[in-house]
Amino acid sequence: MLRSKIEKTTLEILELLNERGEIAQEIGKQKEMQGVKRFDPVQERKLLDLIAANNKGPFETSTVQHIFKQIFKASLELQEDDNRKALLVSRKKKPENTVVSVLGQNFGDGSQHFIMGPCAVESYDQVKTVAQAMKKQGLTLMRGGAYKPRSSPYDFQGLGLEGLKILKQVGKEEGMAIISEILNPNDVETALDYVDVIQIGARNMQNFELLKEAGKVNKPILLKRGLSATIEEFMYAAEYIASQGNNQIILCERGIRTYEKATRNTLDISAVPILKKETHLPVVVDVTHSTGRKDLLLPCAKAALAIGADAIMAEVHPDPAVALSDSAQQMDINEFNEFMAEAKAFANVVQSATVNN
């Protein structure tokens, strides 16, 4: 008997809730016609006070008010146009994949690529050696840090503009597209002359002024996920760029900070299919920064390729032992060649399986 009453009361509440929702929608239409804001804090406070004055229990007034705050929030969302609510980077807004082209290499069309290069630009010879090794492997997408955000202010901060000049020179000589990080919004315009893709690093994922400036240029942007950013926060960061008019965005999963100490960060491999499902943007996986361990680069790269990543990013240095940054996690040339042999073979298997399915 009591359960029947609960069921009946639940249905009555549901009916009243939906009736309230319909009224809220009508109010929203009237507000739109009048050109006023949909959220009315004065009215919300009036309703909360009304609830407090009329609540006879057994629920605490604070509990009932909390429930009604959720109803108010849901009602406000009903008043918004669903299409307008959808993020520019979301599948709701654009169902088809965005394809970002970099020197003839397409991200987002189903093909898979490799982005390689030194963690930091140290000299012309260093960058040239890596570029030549990449060229022998048929690679044309080169990463390299000219500006280096470091945890310690006393660590090597990069060569700055001189580093960009070295990257551009080597890129021109070896036919490489250059991907490099920019830290300061004021440097975005300068970078256009030197790089093919502007990278916004993990520490700057929520540097909103930098994101806005990146959104104003006609240049692909590689956006890395923040160290502790949720996927939602990551998408909102991309939205800052897209909202300024630039939809040439490549997302990069580079590991997130967790309690685990076995790796430098924790590679959130599930982020790849989630981002591909929720957004129309290509997704890259940085296996170097996510693991911080050379022995894990290949298995993590295979996992990323298998789960649908558009590209793998990793670091290479002619002599990692003397590298000015992240020496322990960079591959030397021989390790790079071994990595590429297995990774390319695996990528071919993945591509074949995809085509057959």
ChimeraX attribute file (.defattr): number of C-alpha atoms within 10 A of each C-alpha:
attribute: neighborCount
match mode: 1-to-1
recipient: residues
	/A:1	6
	/A:2	7
	/A:3	8
	/A:4	9
	/A:5	10
	/A:6	11
	/A:7	12
	/A:8	12
	/A:9	12
	/A:10	12
	/A:11	12
	/A:12	11
	/A:13	12
	/A:14	12
	/A:15	12
	/A:16	12
	/A:17	14
	/A:18	12
	/A:19	11
	/A:20	15
	/A:21	20
	/A:22	15
	/A:23	13
	/A:24	19
	/A:25	17
	/A:26	14
	/A:27	15
	/A:28	22
	/A:29	15
	/A:30	13
	/A:31	15
	/A:32	14
	/A:33	9
	/A:34	9
	/A:35	9
	/A:36	11
	/A:37	9
	/A:38	16
	/A:39	15
	/A:40	10
	/A:41	9
	/A:42	8
	/A:43	10
	/A:44	14
	/A:45	11
	/A:46	11
	/A:47	16
	/A:48	17
	/A:49	14
	/A:50	12
	/A:51	16
	/A:52	15
	/A:53	10
	/A:54	9
	/A:55	14
	/A:56	10
	/A:57	8
	/A:58	7
	/A:59	10
	/A:60	12
	/A:61	18
	/A:62	12
	/A:63	10
	/A:64	16
	/A:65	19
	/A:66	13
	/A:67	11
	/A:68	16
	/A:69	15
	/A:70	11
	/A:71	15
	/A:72	18
	/A:73	11
	/A:74	13
	/A:75	20
	/A:76	18
	/A:77	18
	/A:78	16
	/A:79	20
	/A:80	15
	/A:81	9
	/A:82	11
	/A:83	10
	/A:84	9
	/A:85	11
	/A:86	13
	/A:87	20
	/A:88	23
	/A:89	24
	/A:90	18
	/A:91	18
	/A:92	16
	/A:93	16
	/A:94	15
	/A:95	13
	/A:96	12
	/A:97	16
	/A:98	20
	/A:99	19
	/A:100	20
	/A:101	13
	/A:102	18
	/A:103	12
	/A:104	9
	/A:105	17
	/A:106	17
	/A:107	25
	/A:108	23
	/A:109	14
	/A:110	16
	/A:111	15
	/A:112	21
	/A:113	21
	/A:114	21
	/A:115	22
	/A:116	24
	/A:117	27
	/A:118	27
	/A:119	27
	/A:120	27
	/A:121	29
	/A:122	21
	/A:123	13
	/A:124	15
	/A:125	13
	/A:126	18
	/A:127	26
	/A:128	19
	/A:129	17
	/A:130	22
	/A:131	28
	/A:132	17
	/A:133	18
	/A:134	25
	/A:135	16
	/A:136	10
	/A:137	14
	/A:138	10
	/A:139	20
	/A:140	24
	/A:141	25
	/A:142	29
	/A:143	29
	/A:144	26
	/A:145	24
	/A:146	25
	/A:147	22
	/A:148	22
	/A:149	19
	/A:150	13
	/A:151	9
	/A:152	8
	/A:153	8
	/A:154	7
	/A:155	12
	/A:156	15
	/A:157	18
	/A:158	21
	/A:159	18
	/A:160	14
	/A:161	15
	/A:162	16
	/A:163	23
	/A:164	26
	/A:165	18
	/A:166	23
	/A:167	30
	/A:168	21
	/A:169	17
	/A:170	23
	/A:171	22
	/A:172	12
	/A:173	12
	/A:174	15
	/A:175	18
	/A:176	24
	/A:177	24
	/A:178	26
	/A:179	27
	/A:180	28
	/A:181	25
	/A:182	24
	/A:183	19
	/A:184	14
	/A:185	16
	/A:186	12
	/A:187	13
	/A:188	18
	/A:189	13
	/A:190	13
	/A:191	18
	/A:192	14
	/A:193	11
	/A:194	22
	/A:195	22
	/A:196	22
	/A:197	24
	/A:198	24
	/A:199	27
	/A:200	26
	/A:201	23
	/A:202	22
	/A:203	16
	/A:204	23
	/A:205	21
	/A:206	20
	/A:207	17
	/A:208	14
	/A:209	15
	/A:210	21
	/A:211	24
	/A:212	21
	/A:213	19
	/A:214	27
	/A:215	24
	/A:216	16
	/A:217	18
	/A:218	12
	/A:219	19
	/A:220	22
	/A:221	27
	/A:222	23
	/A:223	27
	/A:224	26
	/A:225	27
	/A:226	24
	/A:227	20
	/A:228	15
	/A:229	17
	/A:230	13
	/A:231	16
	/A:232	11
	/A:233	15
	/A:234	22
	/A:235	21
	/A:236	17
	/A:237	23
	/A:238	31
	/A:239	22
	/A:240	24
	/A:241	27
	/A:242	21
	/A:243	16
	/A:244	15
	/A:245	16
	/A:246	21
	/A:247	22
	/A:248	22
	/A:249	29
	/A:250	25
	/A:251	25
	/A:252	29
	/A:253	31
	/A:254	25
	/A:255	29
	/A:256	20
	/A:257	17
	/A:258	13
	/A:259	7
	/A:260	9
	/A:261	9
	/A:262	10
	/A:263	16
	/A:264	18
	/A:265	21
	/A:266	20
	/A:267	23
	/A:268	15
	/A:269	17
	/A:270	11
	/A:271	19
	/A:272	22
	/A:273	15
	/A:274	11
	/A:275	22
	/A:276	20
	/A:277	13
	/A:278	17
	/A:279	25
	/A:280	23
	/A:281	27
	/A:282	27
	/A:283	27
	/A:284	29
	/A:285	32
	/A:286	24
	/A:287	27
	/A:288	29
	/A:289	25
	/A:290	24
	/A:291	22
	/A:292	21
	/A:293	17
	/A:294	18
	/A:295	11
	/A:296	15
	/A:297	25
	/A:298	18
	/A:299	14
	/A:300	20
	/A:301	26
	/A:302	20
	/A:303	14
	/A:304	27
	/A:305	26
	/A:306	16
	/A:307	15
	/A:308	21
	/A:309	28
	/A:310	26
	/A:311	22
	/A:312	25
	/A:313	23
	/A:314	26
	/A:315	28
	/A:316	29
	/A:317	26
	/A:318	21
	/A:319	13
	/A:320	20
	/A:321	15
	/A:322	11
	/A:323	18
	/A:324	15
	/A:325	21
	/A:326	17
	/A:327	19
	/A:328	13
	/A:329	25
	/A:330	28
	/A:331	27
	/A:332	19
	/A:333	18
	/A:334	12
	/A:335	14
	/A:336	21
	/A:337	16
	/A:338	12
	/A:339	17
	/A:340	17
	/A:341	12
	/A:342	15
	/A:343	20
	/A:344	17
	/A:345	11
	/A:346	17
	/A:347	19
	/A:348	15
	/A:349	14
	/A:350	18
	/A:351	17
	/A:352	11
	/A:353	11
	/A:354	12
	/A:355	9
	/A:356	7
	/A:357	6
